[in-house]
Amino acid sequence: MDKIDLEVTNREILGKRVKHLRRQGITPVHLFGHGIKSLALQCGTGELERVLAQAGHTGLIGLKLDKEKKPRPVVIREFDRDWRRGKLLHVDFYQVKMEEKIRLEVPVVLVGEAPALKSKDNMLGHELGTLTVECFPAKIPASVEVDISSFTEPGQAIRVKDIELDKDIAALNDPELVVVKISAQLVEKVEEEVVEVAKEAVGAPEEAPPGKEAEEA
């Protein structure tokens, strides 16, 4: 994946005062990494949103700091948004070393069409949304594709061990962990149970009102 450049500047405003930056269209960011000094930085919100959309969760970004000629290779470690308005609040970047492997979560994307889903009695269960991988920064995949076109009947599943990855990328999840599976829906069984309960209710004898038995006797 090609590296995407992003210009940032040093940030002197810290703590709760950063809300004033956001009002000016500036987002506070933080840079950290193994063996480096953590830095408080800031960036124009519009440019940052563009880079986030382009890089996704795994894209390699070249962070261009003030007075530094060479961009620093980083990945997005975490970002926060206002859950009500979707406004970007903060971004954490992690500086990587190109010659050292990194561990990160990569989205699992389902591709293909499962023949089993042509029947309304079957359902698809996407059990694992991300895959934990280890690789060199230059080899970070944008996503891991899982082909479901081999699903023809209920009970079939694809596990972590079934996923084919590049030789330089290793999956760290439990190999037996289910990624996606086909299951039969339980609608018919539930309907049958409801019908049986209804039949029992209709066929049950009514209790005689108080005194009724004495009158008949």
Stockholm file with secondary structure:
# STOCKHOLM 1.0

chainA/1-217         MDKIDLEVTNREILGKRVKHLRRQGITPVHLFGHGIKSLALQCGTGELERVLAQAGHTGLIGLKLDKEKKPRPVVIREFDRDWRRGKLLHVDFYQVKMEEKIRLEVPVVLVGEAPALKSKDNMLGHELGTLTVECFPAKIPASVEVDISSFTEPGQAIRVKDIELDKDIAALNDPELVVVKISAQLVEKVEEEVVEVAKEAVGAPEEAPPGKEAEEA
#=GR chainA/1-217 SS CCCEEEECEECCCCGGGGHHHHHTTEEEEEEECTTSCCEEEEEEHHHHHHHHHHHTTTCCEEEECTTCSSCEEEEEEEEEECTTTCCEEEEEEEECCTTSCEEEEEEEEEESCCGGGGSTTEEEEECCSEEEEEECGGGCCSCEEEECTTCCSTTCEEEGGGCCCCTTCEECSCTTCEEEEEEECSHHHHHHHHHHHHHHHHHSCCCCCTTHHHHHC
#=GC SS_cons         CCCEEEECEECCCCGGGGHHHHHTTEEEEEEECTTSCCEEEEEEHHHHHHHHHHHTTTCCEEEECTTCSSCEEEEEEEEEECTTTCCEEEEEEEECCTTSCEEEEEEEEEESCCGGGGSTTEEEEECCSEEEEEECGGGCCSCEEEECTTCCSTTCEEEGGGCCCCTTCEECSCTTCEEEEEEECSHHHHHHHHHHHHHHHHHSCCCCCTTHHHHHC
//
